[in-house]
Amino acid sequence: MVWRADELAAASWAIRVDLEVPPEALLAEDVGPGESEAIALAVQRRARLLLLDDRRARRIAEVAYHLRVKGVAGVLVAAKRRGLIASVQSVLVHIRGNGYYIAQPIIDRAVREAGEA
């Protein structure tokens, strides 16, 4: 399922949170605004897991901020292992077909990790 902004805003399970402190200037220069705010919020909230797909943002979050990071492919592999979805590959192909960029090597790796290859 792909969520539109208005659907997400209306979802009862979604909570909008404002940052207590804006992202550090250097972080905001290194990655996009969404990624820098996600990293800053994860640090502020002492998050156990941060969901990020951008490679550069992931690396910064892991190395500079010592955050545990997982991307959409990793979430889908975990869902497959728990029996929540039937196919990682079909979901990733669907997501990519709807405009979300996912590199083929990431799909290939996730498919292997999910035992689909």
C-alpha positions in Angstrom: 0.0 0.0 0.0 1.2 3.5 -0.8 0.1 6.2 1.6 -0.8 9.7 0.3 0.1 12.6 2.6 -3.6 13.3 3.4 -4.2 9.6 4.3 -1.2 9.5 6.5 -2.1 12.7 8.3 -5.6 11.2 9.0 -4.3 7.8 10.2 -5.1 7.2 13.8 -1.8 5.4 14.4 0.4 8.1 12.9 1.8 10.7 15.4 3.3 14.0 14.2 6.2 15.1 16.4 8.0 18.4 16.4 11.8 18.4 17.0 12.8 19.8 20.3 16.1 21.0 18.8 16.6 21.4 15.0 19.2 19.2 13.3 22.8 20.2 13.5 23.8 22.5 10.7 26.5 20.1 9.4 24.0 17.2 9.3 21.4 19.3 7.5 24.1 20.2 4.9 25.1 16.5 4.4 21.7 15.0 3.9 18.2 16.0 2.9 15.8 17.8 5.3 13.7 14.7 5.9 16.7 12.5 6.6 18.4 15.1 8.9 15.1 15.6 10.9 14.7 11.8 11.2 18.2 11.4 12.5 17.8 14.3 14.9 14.5 13.0 16.2 15.9 9.5 16.6 18.8 10.9 18.7 16.4 13.1 20.8 14.0 10.2 21.4 16.8 7.7 21.9 15.2 5.5 19.3 16.1 1.8 19.2 15.7 1.7 15.4 15.6 4.3 12.7 14.0 3.6 9.3 16.1 5.2 6.5 16.8 4.2 2.9 19.1 7.0 1.8 22.6 5.4 1.8 24.5 8.5 2.8 22.0 9.3 5.6 22.2 5.7 6.9 25.9 5.8 7.0 25.9 9.1 8.9 23.3 7.8 11.3 25.2 4.6 12.0 28.7 6.0 12.3 28.3 9.5 13.6 25.2 9.0 15.8 25.6 5.3 16.6 22.0 4.6 15.6 20.6 1.2 14.5 19.2 1.7 11.0 17.0 -0.4 8.8 15.6 0.3 5.3 12.4 -0.7 3.7 14.0 -3.9 2.2 15.2 -4.9 5.7 11.7 -4.3 7.2 10.2 -6.4 4.4 12.7 -9.3 5.0 11.8 -9.2 8.7 8.1 -9.2 7.8 8.5 -12.2 5.5 10.4 -14.2 8.2 7.5 -13.5 10.6 5.0 -14.7 8.0 3.4 -11.3 7.6 3.9 -11.0 3.8 4.2 -13.7 1.2 6.9 -12.2 -1.1 9.6 -9.6 -0.5 10.3 -9.4 -4.2 6.8 -8.6 -5.3 6.4 -5.9 -2.7 9.7 -4.3 -3.6 8.9 -4.4 -7.3 5.5 -2.9 -6.7 7.1 -0.1 -4.6 9.7 0.6 -7.3 7.0 0.6 -9.9 5.2 3.3 -8.0 8.1 5.7 -8.2 10.1 4.8 -5.1 13.8 4.3 -6.1 15.2 1.0 -5.0 18.4 -0.2 -6.7 18.3 -3.7 -8.2 21.2 -5.0 -6.0 19.2 -4.1 -2.9 16.2 -6.0 -4.2 18.4 -8.9 -5.1 20.0 -9.0 -1.7 16.6 -8.8 0.1 15.2 -11.6 -2.1 18.2 -13.8 -1.2 17.9 -12.9 2.6 14.2 -13.8 2.5 14.9 -17.2 0.9 13.1 -16.3 -2.3 16.2 -16.8 -4.6 
